[in-house]
């Protein structure tokens, strides 16, 4: 996890297998650690095993995994220390989920670096890049987003452009063919904001309505089906000001600060006081006007772990909100497979230990 405090310092915690916490000790941390060498940060993004920070002066710093050149510093060596991305300036927005990163500069141009096995860098090749390259075909870009292996851009005329990996139709082109150059989507209203899950894509149109497309077996498109869609589908969700997505969930905030959520919910990650998958937008129990001191000007989601869409866990939230106890029956009902596997493994271990004891005698 990554956070920026009010003094624009960066803090990290969690898994640290490749130095993505910027700690020189190869340790996982369950509490925030101050990132040394990074100051005046205005935005942060977490790739799969690397971290990206945008600084106030328009430069970008990275650290962590670098096998695919994700750090953009001209090498493929992992780094637990923040490094400056080469040949990049005047950046106003960053986006990263998997093993590549996009950066939008103040002139409306988009730059990319890292993994390119699916053409997600948008330079017309499948060549990995360890320094930024300019994404082709794009100009006057106002918003960007990345999925696991695909990318999205919104231009000032409201056009939506997509490229990269496309097995679930997440590019919205009407098929499942990969695209190595940005392709403009047709037959879709003008957009004003884009977001992406790992394998699905979202947009807010000029009328503040949400559109989704791509992977959907967990209901993350919110159109009351579990069928993938190769073209954008319109949701009955209006007056929306922001959107966000993760592996198997989607969310939106309307102009009354209500949070709407849909998709997978096996660990209560939607915050709706149950564990039921939602195939259409459901209103979360959280409304930040009701006592929560958290800004709702922007929402984001997690891609590496599908269990934490809202950054809270249902059981924790319910206990805080309603002062209710942990519900063992519901926990067991929703974790039967795991518990059964766990018990069978314990039984097997016991049998092995018992047989070895008998053999020894």
N, C-alpha and C positions, 0 to 999 in steps of 0.2 A: 504494500500500500504506500501511497505517496500523498503528502499534504504540503501546502504552503501556509505559513503563519502570517500574521498581520505585518510583520517586519520583512516579509518576502524571503524568508529563509525556507529551505526545503527539508522536510523530515520524511524518513522512510522506516518501514518495519515489515516483518514477515520473512519470506523465503529469501535466501541469499546465496544460492548455489553458484552463481556466476558474478557476484559482486554487484548485483543490481540495487543493493541498498547503499552502495558507496562506502561500505565499511571495509577496512583493510583486514579485519578478522573474518574468516570464513564461517561465520555464525549466523543462525537464524535469530531474529529478535521479535519478541512478543510485545515490545513497547517501542515508541518512536525514537529514532536516532537522528541527530542533526547531521546533515550532509555538509562536510567541510569543502570549501572551495567554490561553493555556489551561493551567490547573493543576488538580490534584486530580481528574483524569479517572479514571473507573472502567470506562467502556465506550466503544468507538468503532464506527462503522458507515460503510461506504462506499457511497453511492448511485452512480448512473451517473457523474455528474460533480460530485458534491458530497460533503461529509464531515460526519458528525454525531458529536458527543462528548457523553456524559453525565457530569456532574460529581458529585462526592461530595455536594454540597448539594441534589441533585435537580433542578438546572437543566440545560438543554440548549443547546449552542452548535453553530453550523453555519458552513460557508464553502464557496465555490465557485460552481457553476452555480445560477441562480435564475430562469430563464425561466418555470418553472411554479410559482414560489413555494416551491421546495424548502427555502429557508433559514428560512422561517417567521417572518421579521422584518417582515412587513407591506409588503415591496417586491418587485419583480421584477428588481432590479439584482444582477448577479453581485458577489461579494465575495471578495477574496483575504485579507481579514482576518476572523477569527472574530467572529460576531455572536450575540447571545442570542436564542433563540426566544421570541417574545412570549407572555404569558399562559399560561405553562406552569411548573408547580412540582411538587415531590414525586414526580418521575419515578424509576422503579426499573429500567426496561428500555427500550431503543430497538431499532428494526428498520428497515433501509432497503436497497433494492437498485436500483430504477430511479430515477424522478423524484418519488417521494413517500416519506414517513416515517411510522412509527407510534411512539407513545410510551405506555408503560403506567405509570400512577401507583400509589402505594401503597394507594389505595383500591379498586383493581381496575377503574378506568375506563381506556378507551383513547382517545387523541387522534391526529389525523391531519392532514397538510397536504401541499400540493404538487399534482402532476398528478392529475386526476380524470376523465380521458376515458372510463374504463371503470367508474366508480363505485367505484374502489379505496379511496376515503377513507371509505366506509361511512356517509355522511350522507344517503343516499337521493337524491343529485343527481349530476350530471356536471360540476359547477362547480369550477373550479380554486380552491384556497385558499392564500393566502400567510401566513395565521396559523392556528394549530391550531383544529380543530373536534372536538367530541366524537363518537366513533363511536356510532351508535344501536344499540339492542337489546342492548347488552352490559353486564354487571355481573359483579363477582367474577372478573375475568380474572386468570389466573396466568401465562400465556405468550403471546407473539405472534411472528409471523414474516411476512415479505413476500417475494413473488416480483416479477417484472418489473412486472406490472400487477394483481396480486391479493394478498390478505391472508388471514391465518389467526389465529384466537384460540382459546385453550384456557381454559375456565372451571373454577372450583373443584370443580364436580360432574363433571368429566371430559368435558364436552361439547366438540365441535369445531365451530367456526363459521368459515365462509369467505365471501368476497365479492370482487367485481371482475371481471377479465377471465377468460374461460373457453373459449378455442378448442380446447384440448386436454383438457378435462375436469378441469383442475387444481383446481377447486372441489369435486370429489367429489360433485356433486349428481345424477349420472346423466345429464347432458345437457351441451350446450356453450353454453348461454345465459348471458350476463353477468348478474351480480346486483349491485344497487346498495346493498343492505343486508345485514348479516350474516345468514347462513342456517345453521341448525343441521343437521349431518349426522345422518342416521338410519342404523340398522342397522350401527353401528360400535361396537366396545368403548370403554370410557372411556379417555381418554388421560392421559398425564402429561407429555408434551413434544411440541412441534411444531417443524418446520423446513420450509424451502422452497427449491427451486431456482428458476431463472428461470420455468419453466413446469411444474414438478411439485411435489408436496407430500408431506411425510413426517410420520409420527407414531410415538411409542412408546406402547404401551398399558400398562395397569396390570400386565400380566404380563411386561413388559420385551421385548415382541415388536414388530417394526417393520412398519408399513403404509405403502404408497405409492400415489399415483394421479396422473394427468395425462399429460404428454407422455412418449413412450417410444421414439421411433425410434432412439435411441442406447443403449437398454437401461437407462436410469437408474431404472426402477421395480424392477429386480432380480427380476422374476418369470419369467425365462427366455423372454421374448417381446420383440418390438419393436413391439408394438401399444399405442396409447394406451388408458388406462383411465379411464372417466368415474366409476368408483366405487373406493373403497379396496380394495387387494389386500394380502393378508397374505403376508409373506415367511417363509421358513424361517430366520429369524435371531432368536435368543433371547438372554436374559440381557444385554440392551443397556442401556447407561447414557447414551449421548449419540448424536446424529445431526447430520448436516450435509449440505448439497447445494449444487451449483453449476449452471451452464448445462446440462451434459450428464453430470454424474457425481453419485453419492451416496456417503455413507460413514457408518459407525457405529463406535462403540467399545464393546466388551463389558466386563464387570466384571473380566476378566483382563487388561485393557489391550491386547487385540488390536484392530487396526484392520481393518475390513472395507470393501471398496470395490467399486463396480460402475458400469457405464456406459461412456462413450467413453474411449478410451485411445490416441488416435493419436500423441500425443507422450510416451507413457509416464507420464502424469500420475497413474495409479493406484498407482504404486510397487510393481508386482508383477513386475518384471524382464522384461517383454515389452511389446508394443504392441497386444495383442489386446483388442478390445472385450469387456467382461464383462456378460453378460445376467443373472447371478446373483451374489450376494455372494462375493467372493474375499478370502482373507486377505492383507493387505499384508505385505511383508517387514519393515515397521517394527513393532516392539513397544517401547514406551518404557520397559519394564522392563529392556531389554537394552542399557543404556549410553547412551541418549539423555536428556539433561537437559532435557526438555520436558514441561510439564504436559499431561495428557490429561483434565483435568476438563471441558474444553469444546473442541469442534472447530467449525470453520466452513469455508466454502468460498468460491470466487470465482464471480462471475456474469458479469462483463464479458469475461473471457478464459477460455475452456474448456480451456486447456492446463495449468492448475496446480491440480489438485484438492487435493493434499496439501501444496502449497506447495513441492514439490520436483520436479525433473526426473529422469526415469528414468536418463538417461546420467550425470548428476552423481551421483545416489545410488549407482548401481552402481559407479562408479569409486571412490567413497569407501568403500563397504562391502566390495567384493571386490578392489579395486585392479586393475580390469580396464581395458583400453584402450578408446577410442572405437571403435565398431564401424561402419565405413563401409558395409559391405554392408547391414546392417540399416537404417541411416539412409537409404540410397538406396532400398531396397525400400519404405519407408514414406513416401517423399516424391517418388515418381516423377512425379506430376502437376506438382508445383511445379517440380522440376528440369527437366522437359521444357519447361514454359512459359518458364522462365528462359533456357534454351538457345535456344529459338526466337526469343525477343525479342532476344537477343544477335545471332543470325544476321540478323534483320531490320534491326537497327541497322547492322550491318556492310554489308549490301546497300545501305541508304540512303546511308551515308557513301561507299561505293565509287561509286555512281551519280552522286552530287554531284561527286566528284573528277573523274570522266570528263567530266561536263558542263562543268566549269570549264576543263578542258584544251581 
